[in-house]
Amino acid sequence: MTWTPTLFEEPATRATVSIKCGSRSAWLRGYGLRQLLLELDCASMWCPIEHCLTIPVDRVGDLLALLEHRDRRVVELTAVDR
């Protein structure tokens, strides 16, 4: 029998990702997002106001699929008015 780590036993790689979606941009917080965005070939930039990564809102679906399906990470998705 092999041991497989659970969601809470790998805090660095399985940490929760927070995504706030506005009308045109989405603000991301979480571990390892830069590498995932490079893998998706998604344009991103650092937001100096929110102190987090920002991507176009139309690419959030691609990132969600990668995070939830492949990496099995917990995602908190929030809609905000901006």
C-alpha positions in Angstrom: 0.0 0.0 0.0 1.4 3.4 -1.0 0.9 6.6 1.0 -0.7 9.5 -0.8 -0.7 13.0 0.7 -4.0 14.7 1.3 -5.0 18.3 0.6 -3.9 19.5 4.0 -0.6 17.6 4.1 1.0 19.6 1.3 0.4 23.3 2.2 2.9 24.7 -0.3 1.6 23.0 -3.4 -2.0 22.5 -2.5 -2.7 25.9 -0.9 -6.0 27.7 -1.6 -6.1 30.1 -4.5 -8.1 33.3 -4.3 -9.5 34.8 -7.5 -11.4 38.1 -7.6 -13.1 38.8 -11.0 -14.0 42.3 -12.0 -15.4 43.5 -15.3 -12.2 43.2 -17.3 -9.5 41.9 -14.9 -9.0 39.2 -12.4 -6.8 39.5 -9.3 -5.0 36.3 -8.2 -3.5 35.3 -4.9 -1.9 31.9 -4.2 1.2 29.8 -4.4 2.8 28.9 -7.8 0.5 30.9 -10.0 3.2 32.5 -12.1 4.4 29.1 -13.4 0.8 28.1 -14.2 0.2 31.3 -16.1 3.4 30.7 -18.1 2.2 27.2 -18.9 -1.1 28.6 -20.1 0.7 31.3 -22.1 -1.5 33.9 -20.3 -0.6 37.5 -20.1 -0.2 38.7 -16.5 1.1 41.7 -14.6 1.7 42.7 -11.0 -1.0 45.0 -9.6 0.6 47.7 -7.4 -2.7 48.6 -5.8 -3.9 45.0 -4.8 -0.3 43.6 -4.4 -1.1 40.5 -6.5 -1.1 39.1 -10.0 -3.6 40.4 -12.5 -4.9 38.6 -15.7 -7.6 39.3 -18.2 -11.0 38.0 -16.9 -11.5 35.9 -20.1 -8.6 33.6 -19.1 -9.9 32.8 -15.7 -11.8 29.7 -17.0 -8.5 28.2 -18.4 -6.8 28.8 -15.0 -9.7 27.3 -13.1 -9.6 24.1 -15.2 -5.9 23.7 -14.6 -6.1 24.4 -10.8 -9.2 22.4 -10.0 -9.0 19.5 -12.4 -5.3 18.8 -12.8 -3.8 20.2 -9.6 -6.8 19.5 -7.4 -6.5 22.8 -5.6 -9.2 24.7 -3.7 -10.2 27.9 -5.4 -12.2 30.8 -3.9 -13.9 32.7 -6.7 -15.4 36.1 -6.0 -17.1 38.7 -8.2 -16.3 42.3 -7.4 -17.5 45.6 -8.7 -14.7 47.7 -10.2 
